[in-house]
Each structure stands twice: as C-alpha cells, then as structure tokens.
Amino acid sequence: ASLAFTSCKDDNAEPQPQPDACFTVTPSPATAGATVTFTSCATDAHHFEWDFGDSATSDQENPTHIYNNPGTYTIQQHVFSEDMTKSDSTTNILIIN
C-alpha cells in the first residue's frame, strides 16, 4: 500500500500585502439626481465592496452612483487582498442637496 499527500497551500508563496482602503468622492456635496463618482486610492487592493449608504452596493474599483433623495449618507469601501485573506475598510460622509 502507498500513501499520497496533497496540499493546497504553497509554503513558498509570498505573503499577501495588507490592503489599505482609501477613496475620494466627486462632487461633494452633490445634488440629488446627479452622478457621483467614487475613485479608489486604495493600495494592494484586488477586490472591492462598496456600500453607498442607501441600500445600493457595487464591486467595481471606481463606481458611480446616483442618489435620488437629499440627505446625509455614510459611504463604506471594503477592500481585500488578492487571495481574500486580508482586508481593510474606510467610511466617508456624503451630503446630497
């Protein structure tokens, strides 16, 4: 009889760098009905999750969104390393007039 072992982990793989969440919003403040652009300045990020504060989300790196109602919204960007083992998030407040 023989035994065979298989490992899915590559012990020689480089460790994933820690991503750092960062984004800018233009225009800010914005007007209801206008397109708002979110530009990621995150480092070492390969996967993106956005929460626009009004139940809408995106997985694009640099999404756009239209807010239909005036108000104050809390925007969250969540970024992940290439292998999804490390993450970071940041929030920003956006006022829609």
C-alpha positions in Angstrom: 0.0 0.0 0.0 1.1 3.6 -0.6 0.1 6.9 0.8 -0.1 10.2 -1.2 -0.5 13.6 0.4 -1.8 16.7 -1.4 -1.5 20.2 -0.1 -3.4 23.2 -1.5 -1.2 25.7 0.4 2.0 26.8 -1.3 4.5 27.3 1.5 6.8 29.2 -0.8 4.2 31.7 -1.7 4.8 35.4 -0.9 2.7 36.7 1.9 -0.1 38.9 0.7 0.4 42.6 1.5 -2.2 44.3 3.8 -4.6 46.3 1.6 -5.3 49.9 2.7 -8.7 51.3 1.9 -8.9 54.9 0.5 -11.3 56.8 -1.7 -12.4 60.2 -2.9 -15.9 61.4 -3.8 -16.7 64.0 -6.5 -18.6 66.2 -6.4 -19.0 66.6 -2.7 -21.5 67.9 -1.7 -23.6 66.6 -4.6 -27.1 67.3 -5.8 -29.9 64.7 -5.9 -30.2 63.1 -9.3 -26.6 63.9 -10.3 -24.0 61.2 -10.9 -21.4 60.9 -8.0 -18.1 59.3 -8.8 -16.1 57.3 -6.3 -12.4 57.0 -7.0 -10.4 54.4 -5.2 -7.0 55.3 -3.9 -6.6 52.0 -2.1 -3.3 50.3 -2.1 -2.7 46.5 -2.5 -6.4 46.0 -3.1 -7.7 43.5 -5.6 -11.4 43.1 -4.7 -13.7 45.9 -3.8 -17.1 46.2 -2.0 -18.9 49.5 -1.7 -21.9 50.4 0.3 -23.4 53.7 -0.8 -25.5 54.2 2.4 -28.8 54.0 0.6 -29.0 50.1 0.2 -27.1 50.2 -3.1 -23.7 48.4 -3.4 -21.0 47.9 -6.0 -18.0 45.6 -6.6 -16.3 47.9 -9.1 -13.0 49.6 -8.3 -14.2 53.1 -9.3 -18.0 53.1 -9.3 -20.5 55.8 -10.0 -23.9 56.2 -8.2 -26.9 58.5 -8.4 -28.6 59.5 -5.2 -32.3 60.3 -5.8 -33.0 61.9 -2.4 -31.3 64.6 -0.5 -29.7 63.6 2.8 -26.6 62.6 4.6 -25.1 59.2 3.5 -22.4 57.1 5.1 -20.3 55.5 2.3 -18.2 52.5 3.1 -15.4 51.0 1.0 -14.2 47.5 1.9 -11.1 46.2 0.1 -9.5 42.8 0.0 -6.1 41.3 -0.8 -5.7 39.2 -3.9 -6.3 35.9 -2.0 -9.1 37.5 0.1 -7.3 36.7 3.4 -6.7 40.4 4.4 -9.0 43.3 4.3 -9.4 46.9 5.3 -12.3 49.4 5.2 -13.0 53.1 5.5 -16.0 55.3 5.6 -16.8 58.8 4.5 -19.9 61.1 4.8 -21.6 62.5 1.7 -24.2 65.2 1.8 -26.7 65.2 -1.1 -28.6 68.5 -1.5 
